[in-house]
Amino acid sequence: MMEVLKFNKTGRWKRKPPNRPLIFFSLSLLFSLFLLFLLFAPNKSTPIPLLSAPDKTLTNPHIQFPQCRTQTQALQRETFLWYAPHSGFSNQLSEFKNAILMAAILKRTLIVPPILDHHAVTLGSCPKFRVSSPVELRIAVWNHFLDLIQGRRFVSMADIIDISSVASMVQTIDLRDFASSWCGVNRDVTCMDEQNAQSYSFDKLKQCGSLISGLVGHVDLCLYALDEDCRTTVWTYQQNDEDGLLDSFQPDEKLQKKKNISYVRRRQDVSKNLGAGSKAELATVLAWGSLFTAPYKGSELFIDIHEAPRDQRIQSLIKKLEFLPFVPEITNAGKEFAHETIKAPFLCAQLRLLDGQFKNHWKNTFLGLKQKVEYLRQKGSLPISIFVMTDLPEANWTGSYLGDLTRDSDSFKLHILREGDELVKQTAKEVLGQRHGMKFRAISKGSVGASEMKKYCLTQNLPDILLYIEETVCSCGSLGFVGTAGSTIAENIELMRKFGVCLHQSQT
């Protein structure tokens, strides 16, 4: 047993029996003070508690979830599709397009999610069979949704992306409107903040999140929570007799032994397994996990639906989904900067240097830009205008190729956009004021629409839209575009250039 040592005046250690009652009293006092601190300390900055699993001992989950007992009249006989986006904006946009497609195939109303903070929710790696489960993703997304509400930072994907071209082909509902009615809040959820984060309304939202995240699994006629993800399933549509067959991409023996996994990937027809006649058909909400996919080793990671020749409605939708533009306010702002600030033909350079895998590839990233710049220097007149969008702070350009270009002001004129620029701030105000996501549909006469939101949410924070304006500017670069290899941002800019965003007249 540990003993207390005391140093005496002669410089020698002597043993002193421990005063056990005193030690016990001190520990008790410290514990009591800790409890008092927890009870009475200010909680203004206390984050919203994470969702916790409801009581699984209930034999009838309908008792715990009022929305599964009696739905609002406006929601009766309507079915919805919800999913869990993740990662950066470009990945979230890709998933949004896939969600529109799935909702149209299954004839469900798509619940449009907010734009999540960059990598606030992450999936993992499908090729390595190391991903978060669908229920884990849904919980993370719903908690981030609550966090965005608390900080008054909610921005819908449809506030930023113009979905008017597909509005006639699939019904949508903004998550703000859905949560207000289906979760029984009956108010504009984005007007809540940290002052009332512990209110009855927030309790309802957290309870609703426990349901829609699938923590209790399926709830008859109310929720069908999918467990399938890229480790087990590749979703198809009308691909002959492929339903149930093994996919061409499977974990190899080395990976199976190393990771001790036994996954088998099967191709499943989304309509046959989740549509008419399936167990999921009658559920009010069909809850997915991730809807991210990408080509991989001759197959797709999760969704392999590129055409539907026997369904002209879906075939037409697939074509429209190839490109969805930004809303007019963002597109017009990018064109304005290109035409009125740069005022000359220019090259766009998208340089991703600090995030993830890209921070280790500066040399290759700059090499493509150097080659393009030297070509333009020999071919055209000087100075060459270059619009730069990069995650490398301007103060850190010294010692890099960007620093070299900046110093050679006779040959190059560099342009950048900053968050504090008046154009960016004014555009953010316009986007916030328009609330495009609330315009497509309101589920009841009593639900809060865009006009009412202007009255109630005067302190909503401005959305971060710098990236979207930068992408639009890059689409206007008449001298060309140099992007970062492997960057989804570069892919989106290439798509914008392909569809001639900058060639179209400014929209109103």
TAVENWO-V147617 format. One record per backbone hydrogen bond with DSSP energy under -0.5 kcal/mol. CO is the residue of the C=O (numbers start at 1). NH is the residue of the N-H. E is the energy in kcal/mol with one decimal. If there is no record, write none. Layout:
CO_NH_E + CO_NH_E
This chain:
4_16_-2.1 + 6_8_-0.6 + 6_14_-2.1 + 8_11_-1.8 + 12_8_-2.2 + 14_6_-2.0 + 16_4_-0.8 + 18_20_-1.4 + 19_23_-2.1 + 20_24_-2.7 + 21_25_-2.4 + 22_26_-2.3 + 23_27_-2.4 + 24_28_-2.2 + 25_29_-2.4 + 26_30_-2.4 + 27_31_-2.3 + 28_32_-2.3 + 29_33_-2.3 + 30_34_-2.1 + 31_35_-2.1 + 32_36_-2.3 + 33_37_-2.1 + 34_38_-2.0 + 35_39_-2.0 + 36_40_-2.4 + 37_41_-2.0 + 43_46_-1.3 + 54_56_-0.7 + 55_58_-1.2 + 60_63_-2.1 + 61_64_-0.8 + 61_65_-1.4 + 64_66_-0.6 + 65_68_-1.8 + 65_69_-0.5 + 66_69_-1.4 + 66_70_-2.3 + 72_75_-1.3 + 72_76_-0.9 + 73_76_-0.7 + 75_78_-1.7 + 79_109_-2.7 + 80_286_-2.4 + 81_111_-2.6 + 82_288_-3.3 + 83_85_-0.6 + 87_119_-1.0 + 88_92_-2.2 + 89_93_-2.6 + 90_94_-2.0 + 91_95_-2.3 + 92_96_-2.1 + 93_97_-2.0 + 94_98_-1.8 + 95_99_-2.5 + 96_100_-2.2 + 97_101_-2.0 + 98_102_-2.6 + 99_103_-2.6 + 100_104_-2.0 + 101_105_-2.3 + 102_106_-2.4 + 103_107_-0.5 + 103_108_-2.6 + 104_107_-0.5 + 109_81_-2.4 + 110_112_-0.8 + 110_173_-2.7 + 112_175_-1.9 + 113_157_-2.4 + 114_116_-0.6 + 117_120_-2.5 + 121_87_-3.8 + 123_132_-2.7 + 124_126_-0.5 + 125_130_-2.8 + 126_129_-1.8 + 130_125_-3.0 + 133_137_-2.4 + 134_138_-2.5 + 135_139_-2.2 + 136_140_-2.2 + 137_141_-2.6 + 138_142_-2.3 + 139_143_-2.4 + 140_144_-2.0 + 141_145_-2.4 + 142_146_-2.1 + 143_147_-2.0 + 144_148_-2.6 + 145_149_-1.9 + 146_150_-2.6 + 147_151_-2.0 + 148_153_-3.2 + 148_154_-0.6 + 149_152_-1.4 + 150_194_-0.9 + 152_461_-2.0 + 155_115_-3.1 + 156_159_-1.3 + 156_160_-0.7 + 157_160_-0.9 + 157_161_-2.9 + 160_327_-2.4 + 161_163_-0.7 + 163_166_-1.4 + 163_167_-0.6 + 164_167_-0.6 + 166_169_-1.7 + 166_170_-1.1 + 171_110_-2.7 + 173_112_-2.7 + 174_177_-0.5 + 174_178_-2.6 + 175_179_-2.9 + 176_180_-1.6 + 177_181_-1.9 + 178_182_-3.0 + 178_183_-0.6 + 179_183_-1.2 + 179_185_-0.7 + 180_185_-0.8 + 180_186_-3.4 + 181_184_-0.9 + 187_189_-0.8 + 188_191_-1.8 + 189_192_-1.5 + 193_196_-1.2 + 194_197_-0.7 + 196_199_-1.7 + 199_203_-2.0 + 200_204_-1.9 + 201_205_-2.0 + 202_206_-2.5 + 203_207_-2.4 + 204_208_-2.6 + 205_209_-2.2 + 206_210_-1.8 + 207_211_-1.4 + 208_212_-2.8 + 209_213_-1.8 + 210_215_-1.6 + 211_214_-1.7 + 214_217_-1.3 + 219_222_-2.5 + 219_223_-2.6 + 222_285_-2.2 + 223_219_-2.6 + 223_225_-0.5 + 224_226_-0.7 + 224_287_-2.5 + 229_232_-1.8 + 229_233_-2.1 + 232_266_-2.5 + 234_268_-2.3 + 235_304_-3.2 + 236_270_-2.8 + 238_240_-0.8 + 239_242_-1.6 + 242_245_-2.7 + 245_267_-3.2 + 248_250_-0.6 + 252_256_-2.4 + 253_257_-2.3 + 254_258_-2.5 + 255_259_-2.8 + 256_260_-0.9 + 256_261_-1.1 + 264_266_-0.6 + 265_247_-2.6 + 266_234_-2.3 + 266_268_-0.5 + 267_244_-3.8 + 268_236_-2.8 + 269_273_-2.1 + 270_274_-1.8 + 271_275_-1.8 + 275_278_-2.2 + 278_281_-0.7 + 280_283_-1.2 + 284_80_-3.7 + 285_224_-2.6 + 285_287_-0.6 + 286_82_-2.5 + 286_288_-0.6 + 287_226_-2.7 + 289_84_-2.7 + 294_301_-2.0 + 296_299_-1.8 + 299_296_-2.7 + 302_235_-3.2 + 308_311_-2.2 + 311_315_-2.6 + 312_316_-2.4 + 313_317_-1.8 + 314_318_-2.7 + 315_319_-1.5 + 316_320_-1.9 + 317_321_-2.4 + 318_322_-0.5 + 319_322_-0.9 + 320_323_-1.1 + 325_162_-2.7 + 327_330_-0.9 + 327_331_-2.0 + 328_332_-3.0 + 329_333_-1.4 + 330_334_-2.1 + 331_335_-2.0 + 332_336_-2.4 + 333_337_-2.1 + 334_338_-2.0 + 335_339_-2.7 + 336_340_-2.8 + 336_341_-0.5 + 337_341_-1.4 + 337_342_-2.1 + 338_343_-1.2 + 338_344_-0.5 + 345_385_-0.6 + 346_479_-2.5 + 346_480_-0.5 + 347_387_-3.0 + 348_350_-0.5 + 348_482_-2.6 + 349_351_-0.7 + 349_389_-2.5 + 350_352_-0.6 + 351_353_-0.7 + 351_391_-1.1 + 355_358_-1.8 + 356_359_-1.0 + 357_360_-1.1 + 358_361_-1.8 + 361_365_-2.2 + 362_366_-2.7 + 363_367_-1.7 + 364_368_-1.3 + 365_369_-0.8 + 366_370_-2.7 + 367_371_-2.3 + 368_372_-1.9 + 369_373_-2.6 + 370_374_-2.5 + 371_375_-1.8 + 372_376_-2.1 + 373_377_-2.4 + 374_378_-1.9 + 375_379_-1.5 + 376_380_-3.0 + 383_385_-0.5 + 384_413_-2.6 + 385_347_-2.4 + 386_388_-0.6 + 386_415_-2.7 + 387_349_-2.9 + 387_389_-0.5 + 389_351_-2.4 + 391_393_-0.6 + 393_396_-2.2 + 394_397_-1.5 + 397_400_-2.4 + 397_403_-1.1 + 400_404_-1.6 + 401_405_-2.1 + 402_406_-2.1 + 403_407_-2.0 + 404_408_-1.4 + 407_409_-1.8 + 408_411_-0.9 + 408_412_-2.0 + 411_384_-3.2 + 413_386_-2.4 + 415_388_-2.8 + 418_421_-1.6 + 421_425_-2.3 + 422_426_-2.8 + 423_427_-2.0 + 424_428_-2.2 + 425_429_-1.9 + 426_430_-2.0 + 427_431_-2.6 + 428_432_-2.5 + 429_433_-2.2 + 430_434_-1.9 + 431_435_-1.8 + 435_438_-1.5 + 436_439_-1.7 + 436_440_-0.6 + 444_447_-1.4 + 447_449_-0.5 + 449_453_-1.8 + 450_454_-1.3 + 451_455_-0.8 + 452_455_-0.7 + 452_456_-1.8 + 453_457_-2.8 + 456_458_-0.5 + 457_460_-1.2 + 463_465_-1.0 + 465_469_-1.9 + 466_470_-2.5 + 467_471_-2.3 + 468_472_-1.6 + 469_473_-2.5 + 470_474_-2.5 + 471_475_-1.6 + 472_476_-0.5 + 473_476_-1.6 + 474_477_-1.5 + 476_478_-0.9 + 477_480_-1.2 + 480_348_-2.1 + 481_483_-0.5 + 482_350_-2.8 + 484_487_-2.1 + 487_491_-1.6 + 488_492_-2.0 + 489_493_-2.1 + 490_494_-2.4 + 491_495_-1.8 + 492_496_-2.2 + 493_497_-2.4 + 494_498_-2.2 + 495_499_-1.9 + 496_501_-2.0 + 497_500_-1.0 + 500_503_-0.8 + 500_504_-1.0 + 501_504_-0.6
